[in-house]
Amino acid sequence: MTTPQAPRPNPNDNDSHLVYIPAIIFLVISPVVVALRVWARLRQGGKMGADDWTAMAALIFAILTSVFLMTCCHYGMGRHFLYIEHQNQIETLKYLYMSQVTYKAAINLTKCSILLLYLRLFEIVRWIRWTCRGLLACVIIYCISSMVATIFQCNPVVKAFDKAQKGTCINLATFWFANAGFSIATDVIILLLPMPLVYQLEVPRPQKIALMAVFAIGVFVVITSCLRVTTLDVFATSSDNTYDIANVMWTIIEPNVAILCACLPTLRQLVVKLFPALGSKNSANRYGTPGYDSNGYGSKSRGSRGTGGRSQIPLADEWVEPGAKSNGIHMATIRRNNSSAGSEDSILAGGQNDANNGIKRTVEYSIQYSEKK
């Protein structure tokens, strides 16, 4: 008995819209959001930081990824490989190969941007400072090594997009799954990293929830990364990978969603203008209430006693600058100055008074020291 042959694919099939639609949408949205980030940073005399420049670099690579993949569609991606002319097959695979390099640069630069933002916001906290620096080093090293591995995935290099060439290539499915595993793991760590600090902020509950929601929006990056993983095996093993392009669609979506999530925490002022209930003034009913200052922020610390502002504050080691305890000095009592002139509250703002553009609360204190027995 002869095995029945599989039916020939329809030559009119074309799924290029899976690339064009998300690419065009994000070519509009992503630059606008990054421009708003820069505007929010500079509008009141703030300064551009390393996190902003890194976000702009990530945007450039994300745009290049979209442009390369749309160029693939121009040469035939979205159609069945069988019906694409040989020279167009080579051009399609060449731009697909280039998009793999820019994709890795975009996704890892976005992670760097978020970690640099954390360093800007929470640099005073020792444990998060060193955690961010360690993660930053890992992401940079992985970014460089994965881009090099992508460029030299075949020997000779030309075999990556011209399969007729003699040579060898690495196992792409294994490489892509390893890359996705690293990406998802770091996304989860970066997502959870600031939550303990935001939870401990002495601000009204609605504002605390709003801030946690802004940082937690990074969960969408994790979701898109997971959805992309589900398409990797098909794309890596398909003999018709110019038509089976669901993975290509997620390759456009993932870095752009990451860029949007990286920019949202710096757009708090704009968000508050659009949704005033998320601002500190929504707690006007708390003004004058014990435990809150004139800005609606919590002014009474845990463990406070009496109404004179005298507080016993057990400071954790990570909140104290290095060397604070090495001299045998114990910070026993902190007395808050009742004058509001020395108080400044700023959360994710970008104003003139916020040199670091971070979460900051500056209050005048008089500090009494006692020798540690």
LINTA-V721212 format. One record per residue. RES is the residue in one letter. PHI is phi in whole degrees, -180 to 180 (none if undefined). PSI is psi in degrees with one decimal (NA if undefined). Layout:
RES,PHI,PSI
RES,PHI,PSI
//
This chain:
M,none,139.7
T,-93,139.9
T,-76,129.0
P,-64,136.2
Q,-77,147.0
A,-67,143.2
P,-64,144.2
R,-69,141.6
P,-68,157.5
N,-74,123.5
P,-66,-15.2
N,-90,-4.9
D,-64,137.2
N,-156,115.4
D,-108,24.1
S,-63,-19.6
H,-62,-24.1
L,-65,-21.4
V,-97,-48.0
Y,-62,-43.8
I,-63,-56.9
P,-64,-34.1
A,-63,-47.1
I,-67,-40.8
I,-60,-48.7
F,-77,-23.0
L,-66,-19.7
V,-93,-49.7
I,-71,-48.5
S,-61,-48.0
P,-61,-36.0
V,-63,-44.6
V,-67,-41.7
V,-66,-38.3
A,-63,-39.3
L,-65,-35.4
R,-62,-45.8
V,-64,-42.2
W,-61,-45.2
A,-64,-32.8
R,-74,-36.0
L,-99,-14.6
R,-62,-27.5
Q,-120,31.2
G,87,11.3
G,-70,169.0
K,-115,144.9
M,-68,137.6
G,-114,175.9
A,-60,-33.6
D,-65,-36.5
D,-69,-45.4
W,-64,-36.9
T,-68,-38.1
A,-63,-39.2
M,-66,-39.1
A,-64,-41.7
A,-61,-40.2
L,-61,-43.2
I,-60,-44.7
F,-70,-33.5
A,-67,-39.4
I,-64,-43.3
L,-61,-40.1
T,-60,-46.9
S,-63,-42.9
V,-64,-43.8
F,-60,-42.3
L,-73,-32.7
M,-68,-34.5
T,-65,-37.4
C,-55,-43.9
C,-66,-33.4
H,-61,-35.8
Y,-91,-3.1
G,137,-10.5
M,-60,138.8
G,107,-20.9
R,-101,166.3
H,-69,137.1
F,-56,-34.4
L,-59,-32.6
Y,-100,7.1
I,-94,134.6
E,-61,151.4
H,-57,-46.4
Q,-64,-36.9
N,-70,-31.3
Q,-60,-45.5
I,-64,-43.8
E,-65,-39.3
T,-62,-49.3
L,-70,-28.3
K,-66,-46.7
Y,-72,-29.6
L,-65,-41.3
Y,-61,-43.4
M,-66,-35.7
S,-68,-28.3
Q,-64,-36.0
V,-70,-48.5
T,-69,-31.5
Y,-61,-46.6
K,-65,-37.1
A,-65,-44.2
A,-64,-47.3
I,-70,-36.6
N,-79,-33.6
L,-66,-33.2
T,-65,-41.3
K,-61,-42.8
C,-60,-40.8
S,-62,-42.8
I,-67,-42.8
L,-65,-37.8
L,-68,-33.1
L,-65,-42.7
Y,-60,-41.0
L,-64,-35.7
R,-68,-40.2
L,-81,-39.8
F,-121,27.0
E,-60,-28.5
I,-67,-20.6
V,-87,114.6
R,-60,-47.9
W,-66,-37.7
I,-75,-29.8
R,-62,-48.6
W,-72,-33.8
T,-64,-44.9
C,-64,-41.0
R,-64,-41.8
G,-64,-45.6
L,-64,-39.6
L,-61,-43.2
A,-63,-43.8
C,-61,-45.0
V,-66,-42.0
I,-64,-45.9
I,-62,-43.9
Y,-66,-39.9
C,-58,-48.5
I,-65,-46.3
S,-67,-38.8
S,-70,-35.2
M,-67,-40.8
V,-64,-43.4
A,-64,-35.7
T,-68,-43.7
I,-63,-40.4
F,-107,36.8
Q,-68,-21.5
C,-128,153.2
N,-129,109.2
P,-74,165.2
V,-59,-36.2
V,-62,-22.6
K,-66,-19.3
A,-62,-28.5
F,-125,-2.3
D,-127,92.4
K,-67,-13.9
A,-75,-14.9
Q,-72,146.2
K,-79,143.5
G,152,-169.3
T,-131,155.6
C,-134,155.9
I,-72,166.8
N,-75,102.7
L,-65,-38.1
A,-61,-46.2
T,-63,-43.9
F,-62,-44.6
W,-68,-38.0
F,-68,-38.6
A,-63,-41.3
N,-63,-42.7
A,-66,-38.4
G,-63,-44.6
F,-63,-42.4
S,-63,-46.3
I,-67,-41.9
A,-61,-46.4
T,-68,-34.7
D,-60,-44.6
V,-65,-44.0
I,-62,-45.8
I,-64,-36.7
L,-63,-42.9
L,-85,-18.9
L,-55,-47.1
P,-85,-8.0
M,-60,-43.9
P,-60,-36.4
L,-73,-42.1
V,-65,-37.8
Y,-63,-33.0
Q,-85,-5.4
L,-62,138.0
E,-86,73.0
V,-133,162.4
P,-58,149.8
R,-56,-44.5
P,-59,-38.6
Q,-70,-36.8
K,-64,-43.5
I,-64,-40.8
A,-63,-41.7
L,-66,-42.1
M,-63,-37.1
A,-66,-37.8
V,-63,-44.7
F,-72,-35.5
A,-74,-9.9
I,-64,-15.7
G,-62,-10.5
V,-61,-26.5
F,-65,-31.2
V,-66,-43.1
V,-62,-41.9
I,-64,-46.7
T,-65,-35.2
S,-64,-41.7
C,-67,-39.8
L,-66,-36.1
R,-66,-37.0
V,-60,-36.6
T,-65,-17.1
T,-103,-4.0
L,-65,-46.7
D,-63,-41.6
V,-62,-45.5
F,-68,-36.4
A,-74,-29.7
T,-106,-9.1
S,-70,140.2
S,-86,-2.4
D,-129,51.7
N,-79,3.6
T,-86,-13.0
Y,-106,-36.3
D,-85,80.1
I,-116,25.7
A,-60,-36.4
N,-63,-36.5
V,-64,-38.9
M,-59,-46.5
W,-71,-23.8
T,-67,-28.8
I,-80,-43.5
I,-69,-44.8
E,-58,-54.2
P,-66,-31.6
N,-71,-40.2
V,-63,-38.9
A,-62,-41.2
I,-65,-42.8
L,-61,-44.5
C,-67,-34.1
A,-69,-27.9
C,-87,-26.3
L,-59,-41.7
P,-60,-27.5
T,-86,-3.9
L,-104,24.7
R,-58,-40.0
Q,-60,-41.5
L,-67,-41.1
V,-63,-40.3
V,-66,-35.2
K,-66,-39.1
L,-76,-34.2
F,-130,81.1
P,-57,-24.3
A,-64,-18.9
L,-85,-8.5
G,-81,170.9
S,-69,-21.3
K,-76,-7.4
N,-71,-8.4
S,-102,30.2
A,-60,-28.8
N,-70,-10.9
R,-95,-12.7
Y,-61,136.1
G,84,-6.2
T,-83,139.6
P,-54,132.7
G,100,-5.3
Y,-132,142.2
D,-92,-173.6
S,-68,-12.8
N,-97,0.9
G,87,4.4
Y,-91,150.6
G,-65,126.4
S,-111,-11.5
K,-99,121.7
S,-83,159.4
R,-63,138.9
G,85,7.1
S,-71,153.6
R,-138,140.0
G,75,-171.4
T,-113,6.3
G,-86,3.9
G,80,12.0
R,-88,126.3
S,-132,142.9
Q,-96,113.0
I,-117,111.4
P,-76,101.3
L,-82,126.4
A,-72,153.9
D,-56,-38.1
E,-72,-12.4
W,-96,-1.1
V,-109,136.4
E,-60,147.7
P,-53,136.1
G,93,-5.0
A,-63,-31.0
K,-105,-8.6
S,-71,-17.4
N,-89,5.4
G,76,15.8
I,-100,132.7
H,-111,123.9
M,-78,102.9
A,-94,-45.1
T,-138,136.4
I,-121,125.2
R,-110,125.1
R,-85,134.0
N,-71,129.0
N,-75,-13.1
S,-70,131.2
S,-82,-6.0
A,-66,-26.6
G,-96,16.9
S,-109,139.2
E,-143,126.6
D,-118,129.4
S,-152,125.3
I,-124,115.3
L,51,36.3
A,-95,171.8
G,-133,31.5
G,-85,179.6
Q,-65,-35.5
N,-81,1.5
D,-117,82.1
A,-61,-34.2
N,-96,-2.7
N,52,46.1
G,-132,-175.4
I,-73,116.9
K,-147,139.2
R,-136,112.6
T,-107,125.1
V,-136,142.0
E,-74,130.2
Y,-130,148.5
S,-108,131.4
I,-116,128.7
Q,-104,131.9
Y,-108,149.5
S,-134,143.0
E,-66,132.4
K,-75,121.3
K,-76,NA
//
